[in-house]
Amino acid sequence: MKTLIIGGTGLISTGIVKALLKRGAAITVFNRGQTEARLGGGVKHLAGDRNDFAAFESAMAAAGPWDVVIDMICFRPEQAESDVRAFAGRCGHFIFCSTVCTYGNTQTGLPTLETTPQAPLSAYGRDKVACEQVFLRAHAAKKMPVTIFRPSHTYGPGGNVINNLGWEATFIDRLRQGRPIVVSGDGHGLWQSAYSEDVGVGFAHAAGKPACFGEAYNIVGDEIVTWDEYTQRTAAAIGAPAPRLVHIPTDLLLTLDRARYAALEEIFRFHGVYSSAKLKHDVPEYRSAMPYAEGVRRTVAWMDQHRKIAAADSDPQEDRLVAVWDQLSRDLQKQLGTRA
Ligand SMILES: NC(=O)c1ccc[n+]([C@@H]2O[C@H](COP(=O)([O-])OP(=O)(O)OC[C@H]3O[C@@H](n4cnc5c(N)ncnc54)[C@H](OP(=O)(O)O)[C@@H]3O)[C@@H](O)[C@H]2O)c1
């Protein structure tokens, strides 16, 4: 199976390469060569920038045809159009990595299925929907068989460990130091995380499979946890003390600093619960094999090794917020003559 991965050294794409190698695929990765490759040999490398459309398209035509092409880093419709020019008639199966952010998360029925209407809240989600439509039109026009994957939160070595407020680089150091952790709302929002190598298996075993042609799949982890549990389990996994969780209303956080909490506004304030049942039916090799605690330990070990963990003191805002919130709570209790 002659397979091209656009990307190939990233968080998810490394897991895909690993699983495809196990399947015996002949793999080429296309990237700029800036991101460290975490796997050994056995993979051919084509260097280039996918945004240099003319050079990208002629390089792909020269190196093709491909049995399978997987695009991990297509974010805008003009990139999708470039893919169609590069691969139409030169590829047996094209897989596009989209996102669950295409749904918009405002739906009331959980879990979110592939049939849930897409109403994205973010520019990221809207652009991914536009890309999906470019590829589905190419599929309908029989230019190339297309499959769409919609991952939810995916973590692992090569990435970081998120918290309920976003991608705060100080989160792990705050946990290690036993500092309070702000969790929005009452901490009962629901969340699902998937390990990158598990997600890689899902992509790799869909590759070249006719049952997957023309289909879209959510690809998410099995476990559903509250944000409070997520935070507590992350602390326990890395041997940090049980954190003091400070619940602050989401609306208040957004009023205080909309830019800082942009990810909370667009993503984390909503339940992130999706079903992978359709994928498991069509690609039974896909499963959540990695226990969360072990996945987090591996991710944090990688972050330590690559100095990706920022010191808690480098961002004093969360401590200031907690101090003001605690004082506010005490003042309210005093004024109302109540005690928690
Ligand atoms: N992680 C999540 O929670 C999550 C959730 C939903 C959806 N997704 C989707 O997952 C995809 C990201 O996958 P990933 O995590 O494997 O990728 P990634 O970590 O973002 O890695 C990016 C890869 O693409 C290459 N690259 C970046 N810019 C390039 C360019 N202009 N030209 C050529 N190569 C380029 C990088 O290598 P060089 O730097 O060497 O070029 C690297 O191999 C995205 O489509 C995203 O929307 C992720």
The ligand as an ORCA input file, in Angstrom:
! r2SCAN-3c Opt
* xyz 0 1
  N      -4.790     17.068     18.595
  C      -6.083     17.254     18.698
  O      -6.638     17.294     19.809
  C      -6.924     17.372     17.442
  C      -8.305     17.397     17.583
  C      -9.076     17.496     16.429
  C      -8.484     17.550     15.188
  N      -7.121     17.540     15.081
  C      -6.538     17.649     13.738
  O      -5.346     16.888     13.685
  C      -4.486     17.450     12.690
  C      -3.116     17.652     13.267
  O      -2.493     16.385     13.313
  P      -1.110     16.160     13.998
  O      -1.345     16.397     15.436
  O      -0.506     14.903     13.601
  O      -0.228     17.297     13.337
  P       0.691     18.328     14.024
  O       1.153     17.882     15.353
  O       0.012     19.615     13.936
  O       1.958     18.228     13.065
  C       2.045     18.903     11.932
  C       2.786     18.072     10.876
  O       2.672     18.731      9.635
  C       3.935     19.211      9.204
  N       3.700     20.568      8.663
  C       3.239     21.655      9.347
  N       3.099     22.692      8.504
  C       3.472     22.265      7.275
  C       3.530     22.876      6.001
  N       3.172     24.148      5.792
  N       3.931     22.117      4.942
  C       4.288     20.827      5.105
  N       4.254     20.192      6.303
  C       3.850     20.907      7.372
  C       4.836     19.140     10.424
  O       6.180     18.942     10.067
  P       7.155     20.223      9.798
  O       6.991     21.139     10.966
  O       8.507     19.571      9.765
  O       6.742     20.811      8.516
  C       4.274     17.890     11.109
  O       4.706     16.725     10.456
  C      -5.122     18.762     12.255
  O      -5.779     18.560     11.028
  C      -6.121     19.056     13.357
  O      -7.209     19.818     12.898
  C      -6.325     17.454     16.185
*
